[in-house]
């Protein structure tokens, strides 16, 4: 009976190891994307607050948030130019 528990415990540990190694990279990418999204929201908020005095703004949507989060200041400038170029 004790050997059965040992074999079952080792099988569970091996299964846990396999699951963690399979999902490690995708979860890391998801965490980085989430951090970029948070950074984008903060940057867009500050950017819109500062440019609100001039009458300019950039809309909040998932695309603009990710562009602002990934590209940061150059992305914000690009979004501002594109937004007011097409209006």
Helices and strands as residue ranges (DSSP letters): H 2-51, H 62-71, H 73-85
